[in-house]
Amino acid sequence: MSRIDSERKNICGENIKRYREEKGMSLEQCCVELQKAGLSLSSKELNQIEQEKRIVLDQEIICFCKVLSITIEQLFENVSL
């Protein structure tokens, strides 16, 4: 049985960062697009998510997928617990 890392607040932060960078978006640009999709998130909060230091809410996951043009499956691919 694997142990869950108590330091990590989410398991998809690395993928959010990877897909954001693949799209050529800065933290600020991504926040603007998230705002257009209905999610108000600061670049500091987004950075905390990408560093797995902040919990990601379910409605945030949907907005990330929409803005990054990815599926929920892609958001969680190759994650480790």
N, C-alpha and C positions, 0 to 999 in steps of 0.2 A: 504494500500500500504506500502510495507517495504522500509526502507531507506538503501541506499548503504553506507557502511562504507568507508568514504573517506581516512582512514588511511591504509586500505588494498589495495595492488597493484594487488593481484590475489586471486582466491578462491580455488585453487587446491594445494597450497603449503603443507598443512597438509597431504593430501593424498600422495603427492610425498614422503614426509618424511616417512610416515607409510609404504608404499610399499618398499621403499629403505631399511628401517630397517628390514622389514619382510624377505627380500632377504639376510640380513646379510652384507650389503654393508656399508662401511664408506663413508663419503662425498668424500674423495679422490678416492676411488675405483669406485664410481658411475661416477665421472668426467672422469676417464680413459675409462670406458665403453661408456660414452656419446661421448668422442673423437673418439672412434672406429666407432661410428654410424654417425660421421660427425659433431658433435656439440662441439665446443670449449667453455667450461665453467669452471671457477675456482671454487674451493671449497667455497670460499667466496661468489661468485655469487649464487651458489647452496644453500648455507645456507640462503641467503637473500630471495630466492624464497620460501624455506621451511617456513620461518618466515613471508611470505606474504608481504615482503618489496620491492619486485622487480616484475615488470611485466613479464609475461611469453609469449613469442611470439608463434605464431601458429606452426612454424617449430620446436620449442623447445618441444612443447606438443607432437608432433609425435615422436621425439627422446626419450622423457621420456617414452612413452608407449612402444616403441620398447625395450629399455634397461631394463625396469622394467617388461616386459612381461605382460602388462595389456592393456585393451581397453580404449578408450577415455571415455566411459561411466563410467568405474571404476575410472578413474582419477577425475571425477566430482561427484562421488556418495557422498551423505550425506553432501553436502556443504551448507552453509547458506550464505545468502546475507546480 
